[in-house]
């Protein structure tokens, strides 16, 4: 599988406009918000041979797709453009948390029976909100940084190594931050469950990345041909707080 389909312009980080960048950004933010709304705080399990149960966070089934899109963003559009998307996702998470707090806090109409259930689903504590945002911010920037650096080191070869390697680092940070910061010390969340979730989340997300590598190759190749570039971050300022691309 070729990492750099022709014809494309091999270049450093570019300030040009792109045809599909906004669509990829929208997909990233949508999946990020949905995975946090639907599955962030629900632990589920699978039954292993022998009858024992292995716990995992339900959101892990879909959240890794945002990391795959993050890999595509960095590989095709460069770190600076990916940084812009990460900050956009961070702002969207912040607004979602604020909106949830406002709506949950509003008094329900007389006779409406759903307030308790609504609070249970959307009334995340400040710890869960903070943990989710910190884990996302650290994990995504680590993922994008590692992938961009590895692309330069490998001269654009071995895309599979870059996507999986960056996911191991980024998802490692994400998983190790979220569950302990969100749930450590709370009733019903013993330390052994938390660290089991950390490990399973990390392993499942990384396995997802590896499993979907052919899809990543396909999407990256099509986007590079459509956009006509292959960006290498040889002169990029990698600070998360630098001016976004």
PLY file of the C-alpha trace (Angstrom):
ply
format ascii 1.0
element vertex 245
property float x
property float y
property float z
element edge 244
property int vertex1
property int vertex2
end_header
0.00 0.00 0.00
1.47 3.34 -1.00
1.58 6.15 1.56
2.08 8.93 -0.99
-0.10 8.46 -4.06
0.79 10.50 -7.15
0.37 13.15 -8.36
0.76 15.22 -5.17
2.85 18.17 -4.11
5.23 17.31 -1.29
5.53 20.41 0.83
6.03 21.81 4.31
3.02 22.97 6.31
0.85 24.92 3.89
-1.37 27.97 4.33
-3.48 27.09 1.27
-7.17 26.34 1.48
-8.50 22.80 1.09
-11.65 21.32 -0.37
-12.48 18.74 2.30
-10.80 20.05 5.45
-14.01 21.55 6.90
-15.91 18.30 6.32
-13.24 16.26 8.11
-13.32 18.76 10.98
-17.11 18.47 11.24
-16.90 14.67 11.34
-14.25 14.82 14.07
-16.24 17.17 16.30
-19.52 15.28 15.77
-18.02 11.93 16.77
-16.19 13.52 19.70
-19.39 15.03 21.12
-21.53 11.95 20.52
-19.03 9.58 22.12
-18.85 11.81 25.18
-22.63 12.24 25.46
-23.62 8.62 24.90
-20.97 6.43 26.45
-18.42 8.31 28.55
-19.58 7.28 32.01
-21.15 3.87 31.40
-19.02 0.83 32.22
-19.95 -2.36 30.39
-18.37 -5.80 30.28
-17.73 -8.94 28.27
-17.71 -12.43 29.69
-14.35 -14.16 29.27
-13.78 -17.90 28.91
-14.13 -19.34 32.38
-16.98 -17.03 33.34
-15.04 -14.00 34.58
-16.04 -10.51 33.45
-13.81 -7.89 31.84
-15.02 -4.29 32.17
-14.63 -1.53 29.61
-16.03 1.94 29.04
-18.95 1.83 26.60
-17.80 4.96 24.81
-14.65 3.14 23.70
-16.62 1.51 20.89
-16.90 4.79 18.97
-14.52 7.34 20.48
-11.45 5.81 18.71
-12.96 6.91 15.39
-12.16 10.49 16.40
-8.52 9.46 16.86
-8.48 7.87 13.41
-9.88 11.09 11.94
-7.22 12.96 13.94
-4.56 10.79 12.31
-6.01 11.54 8.88
-6.02 15.27 9.65
-2.38 15.34 10.70
-1.20 13.04 7.89
-3.02 14.92 5.12
-3.23 18.52 6.35
-0.34 18.76 8.82
-0.02 19.42 12.53
-1.06 23.09 12.37
-4.40 22.25 10.74
-4.93 19.38 13.18
-4.20 21.76 16.06
-7.02 24.00 14.87
-9.42 21.05 14.87
-8.32 19.93 18.36
-9.03 23.39 19.76
-12.38 23.43 17.93
-13.27 20.09 19.54
-12.15 21.38 22.93
-14.38 24.46 22.58
-17.30 22.25 21.51
-16.82 20.02 24.58
-16.74 23.09 26.81
-19.96 24.47 25.33
-21.62 21.05 25.57
-20.73 20.85 29.26
-22.08 24.38 29.86
-25.28 23.67 27.95
-25.85 20.42 29.85
-25.36 22.21 33.18
-27.86 24.95 32.24
-30.53 22.58 30.93
-30.23 20.16 33.85
-30.39 23.06 36.33
-33.61 24.49 34.88
-36.69 23.50 36.93
-38.83 20.90 35.13
-42.42 21.61 34.19
-45.01 20.33 36.66
-45.80 16.70 36.09
-42.78 15.92 33.88
-41.42 12.56 35.10
-38.03 12.59 33.40
-35.95 14.99 35.53
-34.21 12.29 37.57
-33.30 10.26 34.50
-32.24 13.40 32.68
-29.93 14.37 35.52
-28.46 10.86 35.62
-27.63 10.91 31.90
-26.62 14.54 31.33
-25.82 15.83 34.79
-22.16 14.91 34.78
-20.18 16.14 37.74
-17.45 18.72 37.37
-14.95 15.87 37.77
-16.20 13.98 34.72
-16.32 17.15 32.63
-12.82 18.18 33.71
-11.42 14.67 33.22
-12.95 14.36 29.76
-11.60 17.70 28.59
-8.11 17.27 30.04
-7.80 13.72 28.70
-8.99 14.78 25.26
-6.66 17.79 25.11
-3.53 15.93 26.22
-4.27 12.76 24.25
-5.10 14.46 20.96
-2.11 16.77 20.99
0.21 13.89 21.91
-1.29 11.79 19.10
-0.90 14.53 16.50
2.61 15.48 17.63
3.91 11.90 17.50
2.38 11.24 14.08
3.76 14.46 12.58
7.24 13.83 13.97
7.25 10.21 12.83
6.22 11.25 9.32
9.33 13.40 9.03
11.56 10.73 10.62
10.27 8.00 8.26
10.25 10.28 5.20
6.55 9.63 4.76
6.87 5.84 4.72
5.17 3.23 6.93
1.88 5.04 7.55
0.69 2.05 9.57
3.57 2.53 12.05
2.78 6.22 12.43
-0.95 5.79 13.02
-0.60 2.88 15.45
2.43 4.36 17.23
0.78 7.74 17.72
-2.39 6.04 18.97
-0.45 4.01 21.53
0.95 7.26 22.96
-2.16 9.45 22.61
-4.65 6.89 23.84
-2.29 5.93 26.64
-2.42 9.49 27.95
-6.18 9.75 27.34
-7.04 6.53 29.17
-4.60 7.06 32.05
-6.01 10.55 32.70
-9.76 10.18 32.25
-10.89 7.35 34.52
-8.71 8.10 37.57
-9.43 11.83 37.39
-13.17 11.30 36.87
-13.98 8.42 39.23
-11.20 7.70 41.72
-12.56 7.66 45.27
-16.24 7.57 44.27
-18.63 4.91 45.57
-19.01 2.06 43.10
-15.65 2.77 41.48
-13.03 0.64 43.28
-9.42 1.21 42.15
-9.20 -2.21 40.53
-12.22 -1.40 38.31
-10.74 1.97 37.36
-7.39 0.53 36.32
-9.08 -2.34 34.50
-11.04 0.25 32.53
-7.85 2.23 31.85
-6.09 -0.83 30.48
-9.05 -2.13 28.49
-9.76 1.31 27.05
-6.16 1.70 25.94
-5.98 -1.78 24.41
-9.36 -1.58 22.64
-8.65 1.85 21.17
-5.26 0.75 19.91
-6.75 -2.45 18.48
-9.42 -0.35 16.72
-6.69 1.74 15.13
-4.81 -1.33 13.93
-7.98 -3.02 12.65
-9.04 0.05 10.65
-5.58 0.70 9.18
-6.73 -0.31 5.64
-9.54 2.25 5.92
-7.06 4.89 7.07
-4.83 4.12 4.05
-7.81 4.44 1.72
-9.05 7.74 3.17
-5.57 9.27 3.38
-4.78 8.30 -0.21
-8.04 9.73 -1.57
-7.70 12.97 0.38
-4.09 13.49 -0.64
-5.00 13.04 -4.30
-8.06 15.28 -3.98
-6.17 18.05 -2.16
-2.99 17.63 -4.22
-0.53 17.88 -1.32
1.54 15.79 1.04
2.46 18.00 4.00
5.59 17.44 6.09
5.91 19.38 9.35
9.58 20.27 8.96
9.24 23.91 10.05
6.14 23.73 12.25
5.82 25.28 15.69
4.49 22.34 17.70
3.30 24.35 20.70
-0.42 23.72 21.30
-0.74 27.45 21.90
0.88 28.64 18.67
-1.27 30.33 16.05
-3.53 27.71 14.53
-3.24 26.79 10.87
0 1
1 2
2 3
3 4
4 5
5 6
6 7
7 8
8 9
9 10
10 11
11 12
12 13
13 14
14 15
15 16
16 17
17 18
18 19
19 20
20 21
21 22
22 23
23 24
24 25
25 26
26 27
27 28
28 29
29 30
30 31
31 32
32 33
33 34
34 35
35 36
36 37
37 38
38 39
39 40
40 41
41 42
42 43
43 44
44 45
45 46
46 47
47 48
48 49
49 50
50 51
51 52
52 53
53 54
54 55
55 56
56 57
57 58
58 59
59 60
60 61
61 62
62 63
63 64
64 65
65 66
66 67
67 68
68 69
69 70
70 71
71 72
72 73
73 74
74 75
75 76
76 77
77 78
78 79
79 80
80 81
81 82
82 83
83 84
84 85
85 86
86 87
87 88
88 89
89 90
90 91
91 92
92 93
93 94
94 95
95 96
96 97
97 98
98 99
99 100
100 101
101 102
102 103
103 104
104 105
105 106
106 107
107 108
108 109
109 110
110 111
111 112
112 113
113 114
114 115
115 116
116 117
117 118
118 119
119 120
120 121
121 122
122 123
123 124
124 125
125 126
126 127
127 128
128 129
129 130
130 131
131 132
132 133
133 134
134 135
135 136
136 137
137 138
138 139
139 140
140 141
141 142
142 143
143 144
144 145
145 146
146 147
147 148
148 149
149 150
150 151
151 152
152 153
153 154
154 155
155 156
156 157
157 158
158 159
159 160
160 161
161 162
162 163
163 164
164 165
165 166
166 167
167 168
168 169
169 170
170 171
171 172
172 173
173 174
174 175
175 176
176 177
177 178
178 179
179 180
180 181
181 182
182 183
183 184
184 185
185 186
186 187
187 188
188 189
189 190
190 191
191 192
192 193
193 194
194 195
195 196
196 197
197 198
198 199
199 200
200 201
201 202
202 203
203 204
204 205
205 206
206 207
207 208
208 209
209 210
210 211
211 212
212 213
213 214
214 215
215 216
216 217
217 218
218 219
219 220
220 221
221 222
222 223
223 224
224 225
225 226
226 227
227 228
228 229
229 230
230 231
231 232
232 233
233 234
234 235
235 236
236 237
237 238
238 239
239 240
240 241
241 242
242 243
243 244
